[in-house]
């Protein structure tokens, strides 16, 4: 259900995301991660627990159902695309408590949601709702 992205597409997405943060795409992942962490906030007391609450949590946080999202598994070097509805249907096969942190965003690059290894859900917004 993933749509593989070419290395060139990954570079373009990474550049766009870094550009939204007014950062040079050649900075280290650590610098980028520090910047994202400085603007992200936990979404209430929500925690993804494998139940069917994720769609409601994400739509409430970003204000709409995106059509296509991008998933970052590591250091913004490996980004995959997936239809949002397929992500919601298959999230338990994509994200696992313990080892995985994932970041998701869409083509607007105005938000970035992280589900960390404990299931905590954070959002970084780069628009008027920040």
ZIGILIN-V20310 format. One record per residue. N is the residue number from 1. PHI is phi in degrees with one decimal (999 if undefined). PSI is psi in whole degrees, 0 to 359 (999 if undefined). D_FIRST is the distance of its C-alpha to the first C-alpha in Angstrom with 1 decimal. Layout:
n->N phi->PHI psi->PSI d_first->D_FIRST
n->N phi->PHI psi->PSI d_first->D_FIRST
//
This chain:
n->1 phi->999 psi->355 d_first->0.0
n->2 phi->-82.0 psi->149 d_first->3.8
n->3 phi->-105.3 psi->111 d_first->6.6
n->4 phi->-67.1 psi->139 d_first->9.4
n->5 phi->-105.3 psi->143 d_first->12.7
n->6 phi->-70.2 psi->157 d_first->16.0
n->7 phi->-55.0 psi->323 d_first->18.7
n->8 phi->-64.6 psi->319 d_first->20.6
n->9 phi->-64.2 psi->321 d_first->18.0
n->10 phi->-62.5 psi->316 d_first->17.8
n->11 phi->-61.6 psi->318 d_first->21.6
n->12 phi->-64.2 psi->316 d_first->21.8
n->13 phi->-63.0 psi->315 d_first->19.6
n->14 phi->-60.5 psi->316 d_first->21.6
n->15 phi->-61.9 psi->318 d_first->24.8
n->16 phi->-64.0 psi->316 d_first->24.1
n->17 phi->-65.5 psi->316 d_first->23.4
n->18 phi->-64.1 psi->321 d_first->26.5
n->19 phi->-61.4 psi->322 d_first->28.4
n->20 phi->-61.2 psi->333 d_first->27.8
n->21 phi->-96.2 psi->11 d_first->29.5
n->22 phi->54.7 psi->45 d_first->32.2
n->23 phi->-125.2 psi->150 d_first->31.5
n->24 phi->-75.8 psi->134 d_first->31.6
n->25 phi->-69.8 psi->354 d_first->28.3
n->26 phi->-90.2 psi->0 d_first->30.3
n->27 phi->-67.7 psi->163 d_first->31.1
n->28 phi->-72.0 psi->159 d_first->30.1
n->29 phi->-60.4 psi->323 d_first->27.1
n->30 phi->-59.2 psi->317 d_first->29.8
n->31 phi->-64.7 psi->317 d_first->31.4
n->32 phi->-62.6 psi->313 d_first->28.2
n->33 phi->-60.8 psi->320 d_first->27.3
n->34 phi->-61.1 psi->317 d_first->30.9
n->35 phi->-65.7 psi->313 d_first->30.7
n->36 phi->-60.0 psi->315 d_first->27.5
n->37 phi->-63.4 psi->332 d_first->29.1
n->38 phi->-74.0 psi->340 d_first->32.3
n->39 phi->-112.5 psi->353 d_first->30.7
n->40 phi->-84.1 psi->149 d_first->28.1
n->41 phi->-131.4 psi->148 d_first->29.3
n->42 phi->-69.5 psi->139 d_first->28.2
n->43 phi->-84.4 psi->97 d_first->27.1
n->44 phi->50.5 psi->218 d_first->29.9
n->45 phi->-101.6 psi->17 d_first->29.8
n->46 phi->-65.1 psi->143 d_first->26.2
n->47 phi->-143.3 psi->131 d_first->24.4
n->48 phi->-78.9 psi->123 d_first->20.9
n->49 phi->-120.7 psi->16 d_first->21.9
n->50 phi->88.1 psi->357 d_first->18.9
n->51 phi->-88.2 psi->175 d_first->20.2
n->52 phi->-83.7 psi->38 d_first->19.0
n->53 phi->-100.1 psi->353 d_first->20.8
n->54 phi->-66.0 psi->319 d_first->18.2
n->55 phi->-58.9 psi->314 d_first->17.5
n->56 phi->-63.4 psi->318 d_first->21.3
n->57 phi->-63.7 psi->311 d_first->22.0
n->58 phi->-67.1 psi->316 d_first->19.7
n->59 phi->-64.3 psi->323 d_first->20.8
n->60 phi->-65.0 psi->320 d_first->24.4
n->61 phi->-71.1 psi->320 d_first->24.1
n->62 phi->-102.5 psi->346 d_first->22.8
n->63 phi->89.9 psi->2 d_first->24.3
n->64 phi->-164.1 psi->168 d_first->21.5
n->65 phi->-94.9 psi->109 d_first->17.9
n->66 phi->-68.9 psi->156 d_first->16.2
n->67 phi->-83.4 psi->310 d_first->13.8
n->68 phi->-125.6 psi->135 d_first->11.8
n->69 phi->-124.2 psi->164 d_first->12.1
n->70 phi->-114.8 psi->140 d_first->12.3
n->71 phi->-116.9 psi->126 d_first->12.2
n->72 phi->-102.0 psi->124 d_first->15.1
n->73 phi->-99.0 psi->333 d_first->15.4
n->74 phi->-161.6 psi->118 d_first->18.8
n->75 phi->54.8 psi->20 d_first->21.6
n->76 phi->56.5 psi->30 d_first->19.7
n->77 phi->-107.2 psi->341 d_first->19.5
n->78 phi->-130.7 psi->96 d_first->15.8
n->79 phi->-116.4 psi->131 d_first->13.7
n->80 phi->-116.1 psi->153 d_first->10.0
n->81 phi->-102.4 psi->150 d_first->8.9
n->82 phi->-156.4 psi->146 d_first->6.6
n->83 phi->-64.6 psi->138 d_first->8.0
n->84 phi->-55.0 psi->315 d_first->10.5
n->85 phi->-62.6 psi->324 d_first->10.5
n->86 phi->-71.1 psi->325 d_first->6.9
n->87 phi->-60.2 psi->311 d_first->8.3
n->88 phi->-61.3 psi->317 d_first->11.5
n->89 phi->-64.9 psi->329 d_first->10.4
n->90 phi->-117.9 psi->14 d_first->8.7
n->91 phi->-57.9 psi->326 d_first->11.1
n->92 phi->-68.7 psi->343 d_first->13.2
n->93 phi->-92.6 psi->349 d_first->10.8
n->94 phi->-100.6 psi->316 d_first->10.2
n->95 phi->-114.1 psi->136 d_first->13.9
n->96 phi->-126.4 psi->134 d_first->16.9
n->97 phi->-61.4 psi->145 d_first->20.5
n->98 phi->102.3 psi->280 d_first->22.9
n->99 phi->-84.1 psi->339 d_first->21.3
n->100 phi->-107.0 psi->135 d_first->18.6
n->101 phi->-117.4 psi->135 d_first->19.2
n->102 phi->-128.7 psi->150 d_first->16.5
n->103 phi->-116.8 psi->138 d_first->17.3
n->104 phi->-126.9 psi->148 d_first->15.4
n->105 phi->-156.7 psi->169 d_first->16.9
n->106 phi->-121.3 psi->186 d_first->16.6
n->107 phi->-66.3 psi->344 d_first->18.4
n->108 phi->-71.5 psi->332 d_first->21.6
n->109 phi->56.3 psi->27 d_first->21.8
n->110 phi->-94.6 psi->352 d_first->24.3
n->111 phi->-148.0 psi->157 d_first->22.7
n->112 phi->-143.5 psi->123 d_first->20.9
n->113 phi->-110.6 psi->134 d_first->20.0
n->114 phi->-116.8 psi->133 d_first->20.1
n->115 phi->-109.3 psi->113 d_first->19.5
n->116 phi->-84.6 psi->180 d_first->21.8
n->117 phi->-65.1 psi->346 d_first->22.2
n->118 phi->-99.9 psi->359 d_first->24.4
n->119 phi->90.2 psi->1 d_first->22.1
n->120 phi->-70.0 psi->143 d_first->24.3
n->121 phi->-113.9 psi->125 d_first->22.8
n->122 phi->-121.1 psi->153 d_first->24.4
n->123 phi->-131.2 psi->140 d_first->24.3
n->124 phi->-116.1 psi->120 d_first->25.9
n->125 phi->-109.6 psi->144 d_first->26.8
n->126 phi->-126.9 psi->49 d_first->28.4
n->127 phi->-143.0 psi->195 d_first->29.9
n->128 phi->-63.0 psi->341 d_first->32.8
n->129 phi->-85.5 psi->2 d_first->31.6
n->130 phi->-62.3 psi->999 d_first->31.8
//
